[in-house]
Amino acid sequence: MVLTQLDLRVRTIGLAAGTEITGYRLRPGAVVDKAVLHAISLAPEKAPSILAEVVALPSDLEEVIGACTQSVGGLGAISGNLGVSVRTIQRLFRAAALPPPDFWRLLARARRAVGLLQSSTSLADIAGDCGYSDQAHMTRETLRWFQKSPARIRRDVHLHHLLSQPGLGNWTGEQISTR
């Protein structure tokens, strides 16, 4: 059994033919101790229920991550909507050993753009709808996050399907919107 840290990039792994793996996407900031891993190793089929019982986040962190993933505005707008200072939000992420708030905001924006690529909307309009300064800005960001351009993602139905899966799970209410 392997528990990895939060990946900040796309990771490609090679597996021998016939190798099967099961992965669980945990909430950012979730902590799983050795006793939980041991319980899962004894009853792997119960892993989802075991993890659901023991992995929780402070509600304030969950609220802020949710706000970051749903906002088109910057951190100042997010903090204003939540009624806390930017510095308080930054401290909260640092205390949980998570990437800064803008990581989540920018990733969510790139994921929103990818979700819109299945529509016939022009790339320039998608860029504007998602808060990018222009189409080139959106292209740089999708290359940064997914190593593929928006045009390539749009052409590759399988790739689009993979990238359109909920990135943070249903706990943030993240839904990829389409036109």
C-alpha positions as CSV (number, residue, x, y, z in Angstrom):
1,M,0.0,0.0,0.0
2,V,1.3,3.4,-1.0
3,L,0.1,6.8,0.2
4,T,1.5,9.7,-1.8
5,Q,1.7,13.3,-1.0
6,L,-0.4,15.8,-3.0
7,D,0.9,15.8,-6.6
8,L,1.4,19.3,-8.0
9,R,1.9,18.0,-11.5
10,V,0.7,15.3,-13.9
11,R,2.4,12.0,-13.0
12,T,2.9,9.1,-15.5
13,I,3.7,5.7,-14.1
14,G,4.6,2.5,-15.8
15,L,2.9,-0.7,-14.6
16,A,3.6,-4.3,-15.6
17,A,0.9,-5.9,-17.7
18,G,-1.9,-7.2,-15.5
19,T,-1.1,-5.0,-12.5
20,E,-4.2,-3.6,-10.9
21,I,-4.3,-0.5,-8.7
22,T,-7.0,1.2,-6.8
23,G,-6.7,4.9,-6.0
24,Y,-8.6,7.2,-3.7
25,R,-8.6,10.9,-4.1
26,L,-8.6,12.5,-0.7
27,R,-9.5,16.0,0.2
28,P,-6.6,18.4,0.1
29,G,-5.1,18.6,3.6
30,A,-6.5,15.2,4.6
31,V,-4.2,13.3,6.9
32,V,-4.2,9.5,7.0
33,D,-2.3,7.9,9.8
34,K,-0.6,4.4,9.9
35,A,-3.4,2.8,11.8
36,V,-5.9,3.7,9.1
37,L,-3.5,2.4,6.4
38,H,-3.2,-0.8,8.4
39,A,-7.0,-1.2,8.7
40,I,-7.3,-0.7,4.9
41,S,-4.6,-3.3,4.3
42,L,-6.6,-5.8,6.3
43,A,-9.9,-5.1,4.5
44,P,-9.2,-3.3,1.2
45,E,-12.8,-3.7,0.1
46,K,-13.8,-1.4,3.0
47,A,-11.3,1.4,2.1
48,P,-14.0,3.9,1.0
49,S,-16.0,3.6,4.2
50,I,-12.9,3.5,6.4
51,L,-11.5,6.7,4.7
52,A,-14.9,8.4,4.9
53,E,-15.0,7.9,8.7
54,V,-11.5,9.1,9.5
55,V,-10.6,11.8,6.9
56,A,-12.1,15.1,7.7
57,L,-11.0,18.7,7.3
58,P,-11.6,21.7,9.4
59,S,-14.8,23.3,8.1
60,D,-13.1,26.6,7.6
61,L,-10.5,25.1,5.3
62,E,-13.1,23.2,3.4
63,E,-15.1,26.4,2.9
64,V,-12.1,28.4,1.7
65,I,-11.0,25.7,-0.8
66,G,-14.5,25.5,-2.1
67,A,-14.6,29.3,-2.5
68,C,-11.3,29.2,-4.3
69,T,-12.4,26.6,-6.8
70,Q,-15.7,28.3,-7.5
71,S,-14.4,31.9,-7.9
72,V,-13.4,33.7,-11.1
73,G,-12.1,36.6,-9.0
74,G,-8.8,36.9,-7.2
75,L,-8.0,36.1,-3.6
76,G,-9.1,39.6,-2.4
77,A,-12.6,39.0,-3.7
78,I,-12.7,35.5,-2.2
79,S,-11.5,36.8,1.2
80,G,-14.1,39.7,1.0
81,N,-16.9,37.2,0.3
82,L,-15.9,35.0,3.2
83,G,-15.4,38.0,5.6
84,V,-11.8,37.2,6.5
85,S,-8.5,38.8,5.5
86,V,-6.3,37.5,2.7
87,R,-3.6,36.9,5.3
88,T,-5.9,34.7,7.4
89,I,-6.6,32.5,4.3
90,Q,-2.9,32.3,3.5
91,R,-2.2,31.2,7.1
92,L,-4.9,28.6,7.0
93,F,-3.3,26.9,3.9
94,R,0.2,27.2,5.3
95,A,-0.9,25.5,8.6
96,A,-2.4,22.6,6.6
97,A,0.8,22.3,4.5
98,L,-1.2,22.9,1.4
99,P,-0.3,24.9,-1.8
100,P,-1.4,28.5,-1.5
101,P,-5.0,29.5,-2.3
102,D,-4.1,30.7,-5.8
103,F,-3.0,27.2,-6.7
104,W,-6.6,26.0,-6.1
105,R,-8.2,29.0,-7.8
106,L,-6.0,28.8,-10.9
107,L,-6.4,25.0,-11.2
108,A,-10.2,25.4,-11.0
109,R,-10.2,28.0,-13.6
110,A,-8.2,25.8,-16.0
111,R,-10.6,22.9,-15.3
112,R,-13.6,25.2,-16.0
113,A,-12.0,26.1,-19.4
114,V,-11.4,22.4,-20.2
115,G,-15.0,21.6,-19.3
116,L,-16.2,24.2,-21.8
117,L,-14.0,22.8,-24.6
118,Q,-16.6,20.2,-25.6
119,S,-18.9,23.1,-26.7
120,S,-18.6,24.9,-30.1
121,T,-17.8,28.1,-28.3
122,S,-14.7,29.8,-29.7
123,L,-11.5,29.4,-27.7
124,A,-11.3,33.2,-27.3
125,D,-14.8,33.3,-25.8
126,I,-14.0,30.4,-23.4
127,A,-10.9,32.3,-22.3
128,G,-13.0,35.4,-21.6
129,D,-15.7,33.4,-19.8
130,C,-13.1,31.8,-17.5
131,G,-11.3,35.1,-16.6
132,Y,-8.2,34.8,-18.8
133,S,-6.9,38.0,-20.3
134,D,-6.9,36.3,-23.8
135,Q,-6.8,33.0,-25.6
136,A,-3.0,32.8,-25.4
137,H,-3.2,33.2,-21.6
138,M,-5.6,30.3,-21.5
139,T,-3.4,28.2,-23.7
140,R,-0.3,28.8,-21.5
141,E,-2.3,27.8,-18.4
142,T,-3.7,24.6,-19.9
143,L,-0.2,23.7,-21.0
144,R,1.0,24.4,-17.5
145,W,-1.7,22.3,-15.8
146,F,-2.4,19.5,-18.3
147,Q,0.6,19.6,-20.7
148,K,-1.8,20.0,-23.6
149,S,-3.2,22.9,-25.5
150,P,-6.9,23.7,-25.5
151,A,-7.1,22.9,-29.3
152,R,-5.5,19.5,-28.6
153,I,-7.9,18.8,-25.7
154,R,-10.8,19.8,-27.9
155,R,-9.8,17.4,-30.7
156,D,-9.0,14.4,-28.4
157,V,-12.4,13.1,-27.1
158,H,-10.7,10.6,-24.8
159,L,-8.3,13.2,-23.3
160,H,-11.2,15.6,-22.8
161,H,-13.2,13.0,-21.0
162,L,-10.3,12.2,-18.7
163,L,-9.6,15.9,-17.9
164,S,-13.3,16.6,-17.4
165,Q,-13.7,14.3,-14.4
166,P,-14.3,16.0,-11.1
167,G,-10.8,17.0,-9.9
168,L,-11.6,17.5,-6.3
169,G,-14.5,15.2,-5.9
170,N,-18.0,16.0,-5.0
171,W,-17.1,17.5,-1.7
172,T,-16.4,20.9,-3.1
173,G,-19.5,20.8,-5.4
174,E,-17.1,21.1,-8.3
175,Q,-19.1,20.6,-11.5
176,I,-17.7,21.2,-14.9
177,S,-20.2,23.4,-16.7
178,T,-20.9,23.1,-20.4
179,R,-22.8,25.3,-22.8
